[in-house]
Amino acid sequence: MKTLMLIGAMIGFALGIALGFAGQAEWPTMLWHACAAAALLGWLMRWWGHVWTRGLQASLEQRHALEMAARQQNPPKTLSKK
């Protein structure tokens, strides 16, 4: 989660600076907007990371439950000694 949050913050900061240059803003305004964008995008990426990992965990649990149900319905056939 920390990695996603840091990536989001770096992207947000770069985006804030780039948009400041594009809008020809002054440095203090550009820096303030870049910091706000970094905080917002970092928080957003952290939230999305939590949602993503919960979805992956649910998917893996569902797959495991289906495999266990299939094993119970079709027990493995063993060779009998004659």
LOMAR-983604 format. One record per atom (N, C-alpha, C): atom name; x, y, z. Coordinates in Angstrom, 3 decimals. Layout:
residues N
atomo: CA&X: X&Y: Y&Z: Z
...
//
This chain:
residues 82
atomo: N&X: 0.814&Y: -1.194&Z: 0.000
atomo: CA&X: 0.000&Y: 0.000&Z: 0.000
atomo: C&X: 0.859&Y: 1.261&Z: 0.000
atomo: N&X: 1.979&Y: 1.191&Z: 0.717
atomo: CA&X: 2.836&Y: 2.373&Z: 0.773
atomo: C&X: 3.376&Y: 2.716&Z: -0.611
atomo: N&X: 3.700&Y: 1.683&Z: -1.367
atomo: CA&X: 4.240&Y: 1.914&Z: -2.702
atomo: C&X: 3.220&Y: 2.615&Z: -3.582
atomo: N&X: 1.974&Y: 2.141&Z: -3.552
atomo: CA&X: 0.944&Y: 2.791&Z: -4.359
atomo: C&X: 0.703&Y: 4.227&Z: -3.919
atomo: N&X: 0.754&Y: 4.455&Z: -2.615
atomo: CA&X: 0.541&Y: 5.804&Z: -2.106
atomo: C&X: 1.665&Y: 6.742&Z: -2.560
atomo: N&X: 2.898&Y: 6.256&Z: -2.503
atomo: CA&X: 4.027&Y: 7.075&Z: -2.949
atomo: C&X: 3.979&Y: 7.334&Z: -4.452
atomo: N&X: 3.613&Y: 6.331&Z: -5.218
atomo: CA&X: 3.491&Y: 6.511&Z: -6.663
atomo: C&X: 2.412&Y: 7.543&Z: -6.970
atomo: N&X: 1.282&Y: 7.436&Z: -6.289
atomo: CA&X: 0.206&Y: 8.398&Z: -6.489
atomo: C&X: 0.623&Y: 9.813&Z: -6.130
atomo: N&X: 1.375&Y: 9.947&Z: -5.032
atomo: CA&X: 1.833&Y: 11.279&Z: -4.618
atomo: C&X: 2.806&Y: 11.867&Z: -5.635
atomo: N&X: 3.704&Y: 11.030&Z: -6.152
atomo: CA&X: 4.659&Y: 11.539&Z: -7.148
atomo: C&X: 3.954&Y: 11.941&Z: -8.439
atomo: N&X: 2.998&Y: 11.141&Z: -8.856
atomo: CA&X: 2.238&Y: 11.479&Z: -10.063
atomo: C&X: 1.444&Y: 12.758&Z: -9.843
atomo: N&X: 0.822&Y: 12.879&Z: -8.674
atomo: CA&X: 0.053&Y: 14.079&Z: -8.362
atomo: C&X: 0.916&Y: 15.324&Z: -8.338
atomo: N&X: 2.102&Y: 15.219&Z: -7.738
atomo: CA&X: 2.993&Y: 16.370&Z: -7.671
atomo: C&X: 3.451&Y: 16.778&Z: -9.072
atomo: N&X: 3.841&Y: 15.787&Z: -9.872
atomo: CA&X: 4.287&Y: 16.084&Z: -11.240
atomo: C&X: 3.155&Y: 16.679&Z: -12.060
atomo: N&X: 1.951&Y: 16.157&Z: -11.881
atomo: CA&X: 0.796&Y: 16.680&Z: -12.602
atomo: C&X: 0.492&Y: 18.118&Z: -12.177
atomo: N&X: 0.598&Y: 18.401&Z: -10.885
atomo: CA&X: 0.363&Y: 19.757&Z: -10.396
atomo: C&X: 1.372&Y: 20.750&Z: -10.948
atomo: N&X: 2.644&Y: 20.336&Z: -10.991
atomo: CA&X: 3.681&Y: 21.219&Z: -11.544
atomo: C&X: 3.465&Y: 21.419&Z: -13.044
atomo: N&X: 3.149&Y: 20.328&Z: -13.760
atomo: CA&X: 2.946&Y: 20.427&Z: -15.209
atomo: C&X: 1.764&Y: 21.330&Z: -15.551
atomo: N&X: 0.682&Y: 21.187&Z: -14.805
atomo: CA&X: -0.473&Y: 22.043&Z: -15.067
atomo: C&X: -0.190&Y: 23.498&Z: -14.679
atomo: N&X: 0.659&Y: 23.686&Z: -13.666
atomo: CA&X: 1.058&Y: 25.045&Z: -13.304
atomo: C&X: 1.875&Y: 25.699&Z: -14.404
atomo: N&X: 2.795&Y: 24.938&Z: -14.990
atomo: CA&X: 3.570&Y: 25.462&Z: -16.116
atomo: C&X: 2.669&Y: 25.749&Z: -17.308
atomo: N&X: 1.721&Y: 24.850&Z: -17.554
atomo: CA&X: 0.821&Y: 25.040&Z: -18.699
atomo: C&X: -0.058&Y: 26.273&Z: -18.507
atomo: N&X: -0.461&Y: 26.530&Z: -17.276
atomo: CA&X: -1.298&Y: 27.692&Z: -16.992
atomo: C&X: -0.512&Y: 28.950&Z: -16.692
atomo: N&X: 0.813&Y: 28.854&Z: -16.758
atomo: CA&X: 1.716&Y: 29.969&Z: -16.490
atomo: C&X: 1.436&Y: 30.606&Z: -15.123
atomo: N&X: 1.301&Y: 29.746&Z: -14.108
atomo: CA&X: 1.058&Y: 30.226&Z: -12.747
atomo: C&X: 2.378&Y: 30.638&Z: -12.100
atomo: N&X: 2.289&Y: 31.389&Z: -11.022
atomo: CA&X: 3.483&Y: 31.788&Z: -10.274
atomo: C&X: 3.963&Y: 30.603&Z: -9.436
atomo: N&X: 5.240&Y: 30.637&Z: -9.045
atomo: CA&X: 5.834&Y: 29.512&Z: -8.336
atomo: C&X: 5.122&Y: 29.153&Z: -7.031
atomo: N&X: 4.791&Y: 30.107&Z: -6.166
atomo: CA&X: 4.116&Y: 29.709&Z: -4.921
atomo: C&X: 2.761&Y: 29.037&Z: -5.175
atomo: N&X: 2.022&Y: 29.546&Z: -6.149
atomo: CA&X: 0.731&Y: 28.946&Z: -6.484
atomo: C&X: 0.926&Y: 27.556&Z: -7.076
atomo: N&X: 1.916&Y: 27.441&Z: -7.951
atomo: CA&X: 2.197&Y: 26.153&Z: -8.592
atomo: C&X: 2.609&Y: 25.111&Z: -7.551
atomo: N&X: 3.444&Y: 25.505&Z: -6.605
atomo: CA&X: 3.899&Y: 24.586&Z: -5.561
atomo: C&X: 2.746&Y: 24.162&Z: -4.657
atomo: N&X: 1.875&Y: 25.118&Z: -4.295
atomo: CA&X: 0.725&Y: 24.801&Z: -3.449
atomo: C&X: -0.203&Y: 23.821&Z: -4.153
atomo: N&X: -0.477&Y: 24.059&Z: -5.428
atomo: CA&X: -1.339&Y: 23.145&Z: -6.189
atomo: C&X: -0.699&Y: 21.768&Z: -6.342
atomo: N&X: 0.604&Y: 21.736&Z: -6.555
atomo: CA&X: 1.302&Y: 20.455&Z: -6.684
atomo: C&X: 1.241&Y: 19.662&Z: -5.378
atomo: N&X: 1.410&Y: 20.338&Z: -4.245
atomo: CA&X: 1.330&Y: 19.652&Z: -2.946
atomo: C&X: -0.081&Y: 19.131&Z: -2.678
atomo: N&X: -1.084&Y: 19.916&Z: -3.006
atomo: CA&X: -2.468&Y: 19.479&Z: -2.820
atomo: C&X: -2.783&Y: 18.293&Z: -3.731
atomo: N&X: -2.304&Y: 18.338&Z: -4.962
atomo: CA&X: -2.531&Y: 17.223&Z: -5.889
atomo: C&X: -1.810&Y: 15.973&Z: -5.415
atomo: N&X: -0.613&Y: 16.125&Z: -4.848
atomo: CA&X: 0.137&Y: 14.981&Z: -4.327
atomo: C&X: -0.615&Y: 14.328&Z: -3.168
atomo: N&X: -1.129&Y: 15.134&Z: -2.267
atomo: CA&X: -1.873&Y: 14.588&Z: -1.124
atomo: C&X: -3.147&Y: 13.884&Z: -1.590
atomo: N&X: -3.870&Y: 14.517&Z: -2.496
atomo: CA&X: -5.129&Y: 13.940&Z: -2.964
atomo: C&X: -4.903&Y: 12.655&Z: -3.748
atomo: N&X: -3.963&Y: 12.655&Z: -4.682
atomo: CA&X: -3.728&Y: 11.469&Z: -5.486
atomo: C&X: -3.093&Y: 10.350&Z: -4.668
atomo: N&X: -2.261&Y: 10.698&Z: -3.701
atomo: CA&X: -1.699&Y: 9.679&Z: -2.807
atomo: C&X: -2.790&Y: 8.989&Z: -2.006
atomo: N&X: -3.702&Y: 9.768&Z: -1.451
atomo: CA&X: -4.822&Y: 9.192&Z: -0.697
atomo: C&X: -5.715&Y: 8.344&Z: -1.605
atomo: N&X: -5.972&Y: 8.822&Z: -2.810
atomo: CA&X: -6.825&Y: 8.101&Z: -3.749
atomo: C&X: -6.195&Y: 6.770&Z: -4.164
atomo: N&X: -4.899&Y: 6.754&Z: -4.417
atomo: CA&X: -4.217&Y: 5.508&Z: -4.787
atomo: C&X: -4.191&Y: 4.532&Z: -3.611
atomo: N&X: -4.077&Y: 5.037&Z: -2.390
atomo: CA&X: -4.115&Y: 4.165&Z: -1.216
atomo: C&X: -5.477&Y: 3.494&Z: -1.090
atomo: N&X: -6.532&Y: 4.279&Z: -1.275
atomo: CA&X: -7.883&Y: 3.731&Z: -1.209
atomo: C&X: -8.092&Y: 2.696&Z: -2.310
atomo: N&X: -7.670&Y: 2.998&Z: -3.529
atomo: CA&X: -7.843&Y: 2.082&Z: -4.640
atomo: C&X: -7.053&Y: 0.798&Z: -4.417
atomo: N&X: -5.881&Y: 0.914&Z: -3.808
atomo: CA&X: -5.085&Y: -0.274&Z: -3.498
atomo: C&X: -5.797&Y: -1.194&Z: -2.524
atomo: N&X: -6.464&Y: -0.611&Z: -1.524
atomo: CA&X: -7.231&Y: -1.426&Z: -0.576
atomo: C&X: -8.384&Y: -2.132&Z: -1.289
atomo: N&X: -9.092&Y: -1.415&Z: -2.131
atomo: CA&X: -10.216&Y: -2.016&Z: -2.866
atomo: C&X: -9.709&Y: -3.131&Z: -3.768
atomo: N&X: -8.596&Y: -2.907&Z: -4.426
atomo: CA&X: -8.033&Y: -3.878&Z: -5.354
atomo: C&X: -7.605&Y: -5.152&Z: -4.627
atomo: N&X: -6.889&Y: -5.011&Z: -3.488
atomo: CA&X: -6.442&Y: -6.194&Z: -2.759
atomo: C&X: -7.613&Y: -6.959&Z: -2.149
atomo: N&X: -8.651&Y: -6.251&Z: -1.684
atomo: CA&X: -9.834&Y: -6.958&Z: -1.167
atomo: C&X: -10.501&Y: -7.760&Z: -2.271
atomo: N&X: -10.572&Y: -7.206&Z: -3.466
atomo: CA&X: -11.150&Y: -7.922&Z: -4.595
atomo: C&X: -10.328&Y: -9.136&Z: -4.966
atomo: N&X: -9.005&Y: -9.009&Z: -4.955
atomo: CA&X: -8.141&Y: -10.147&Z: -5.261
atomo: C&X: -8.276&Y: -11.245&Z: -4.208
atomo: N&X: -8.334&Y: -10.853&Z: -2.947
atomo: CA&X: -8.493&Y: -11.847&Z: -1.883
atomo: C&X: -9.825&Y: -12.574&Z: -1.996
atomo: N&X: -10.891&Y: -11.847&Z: -2.290
atomo: CA&X: -12.208&Y: -12.478&Z: -2.449
atomo: C&X: -12.204&Y: -13.439&Z: -3.628
atomo: N&X: -11.546&Y: -13.060&Z: -4.697
atomo: CA&X: -11.464&Y: -13.919&Z: -5.872
atomo: C&X: -10.703&Y: -15.210&Z: -5.566
atomo: N&X: -9.586&Y: -15.087&Z: -4.847
atomo: CA&X: -8.811&Y: -16.273&Z: -4.487
atomo: C&X: -9.583&Y: -17.179&Z: -3.526
atomo: N&X: -10.299&Y: -16.584&Z: -2.576
atomo: CA&X: -11.099&Y: -17.385&Z: -1.651
atomo: C&X: -12.216&Y: -18.116&Z: -2.385
atomo: N&X: -12.835&Y: -17.453&Z: -3.348
atomo: CA&X: -13.897&Y: -18.078&Z: -4.125
atomo: C&X: -13.340&Y: -19.232&Z: -4.963
atomo: N&X: -12.182&Y: -19.018&Z: -5.575
atomo: CA&X: -11.563&Y: -20.084&Z: -6.372
atomo: C&X: -11.215&Y: -21.281&Z: -5.492
atomo: N&X: -10.687&Y: -21.007&Z: -4.298
atomo: CA&X: -10.339&Y: -22.086&Z: -3.378
atomo: C&X: -11.592&Y: -22.852&Z: -2.940
atomo: N&X: -12.680&Y: -22.137&Z: -2.663
atomo: CA&X: -13.922&Y: -22.794&Z: -2.254
atomo: C&X: -14.469&Y: -23.669&Z: -3.376
atomo: N&X: -14.386&Y: -23.199&Z: -4.619
atomo: CA&X: -14.855&Y: -23.997&Z: -5.749
atomo: C&X: -14.002&Y: -25.246&Z: -5.939
atomo: N&X: -12.711&Y: -25.127&Z: -5.757
atomo: CA&X: -11.829&Y: -26.295&Z: -5.872
atomo: C&X: -12.125&Y: -27.317&Z: -4.782
atomo: N&X: -12.365&Y: -26.831&Z: -3.575
atomo: CA&X: -12.676&Y: -27.750&Z: -2.472
atomo: C&X: -14.012&Y: -28.452&Z: -2.709
atomo: N&X: -15.001&Y: -27.727&Z: -3.230
atomo: CA&X: -16.295&Y: -28.333&Z: -3.524
atomo: C&X: -16.161&Y: -29.375&Z: -4.628
atomo: N&X: -15.346&Y: -29.094&Z: -5.613
atomo: CA&X: -15.143&Y: -30.051&Z: -6.702
atomo: C&X: -14.431&Y: -31.295&Z: -6.200
atomo: N&X: -13.498&Y: -31.134&Z: -5.285
atomo: CA&X: -12.799&Y: -32.298&Z: -4.725
atomo: C&X: -13.742&Y: -33.166&Z: -3.894
atomo: N&X: -14.668&Y: -32.530&Z: -3.171
atomo: CA&X: -15.599&Y: -33.305&Z: -2.354
atomo: C&X: -16.599&Y: -34.058&Z: -3.224
atomo: N&X: -16.997&Y: -33.483&Z: -4.339
atomo: CA&X: -17.944&Y: -34.154&Z: -5.228
atomo: C&X: -17.279&Y: -35.278&Z: -6.010
atomo: N&X: -16.054&Y: -35.090&Z: -6.416
atomo: CA&X: -15.327&Y: -36.096&Z: -7.189
atomo: C&X: -14.067&Y: -36.500&Z: -6.434
atomo: N&X: -14.204&Y: -37.452&Z: -5.516
atomo: CA&X: -13.016&Y: -37.858&Z: -4.777
atomo: C&X: -11.998&Y: -38.487&Z: -5.726
atomo: N&X: -10.737&Y: -38.356&Z: -5.423
atomo: CA&X: -9.713&Y: -38.920&Z: -6.304
atomo: C&X: -9.819&Y: -40.444&Z: -6.343
atomo: N&X: -9.665&Y: -40.976&Z: -7.523
atomo: CA&X: -9.748&Y: -42.429&Z: -7.685
atomo: C&X: -8.386&Y: -43.026&Z: -7.405
atomo: N&X: -8.372&Y: -43.986&Z: -6.495
atomo: CA&X: -7.118&Y: -44.645&Z: -6.155
atomo: C&X: -7.138&Y: -46.047&Z: -6.720
atomo: N&X: -6.003&Y: -46.527&Z: -7.032
atomo: CA&X: -5.901&Y: -47.889&Z: -7.543
atomo: C&X: -6.020&Y: -48.865&Z: -6.372
atomo: N&X: -6.861&Y: -49.814&Z: -6.546
atomo: CA&X: -7.020&Y: -50.802&Z: -5.491
atomo: C&X: -6.101&Y: -51.985&Z: -5.757
atomo: N&X: -5.560&Y: -52.525&Z: -4.703
atomo: CA&X: -4.658&Y: -53.671&Z: -4.841
atomo: C&X: -5.495&Y: -54.930&Z: -4.904
atomo: N&X: -5.218&Y: -55.756&Z: -5.889
atomo: CA&X: -5.973&Y: -57.001&Z: -6.056
atomo: C&X: -5.090&Y: -58.203&Z: -5.836
//
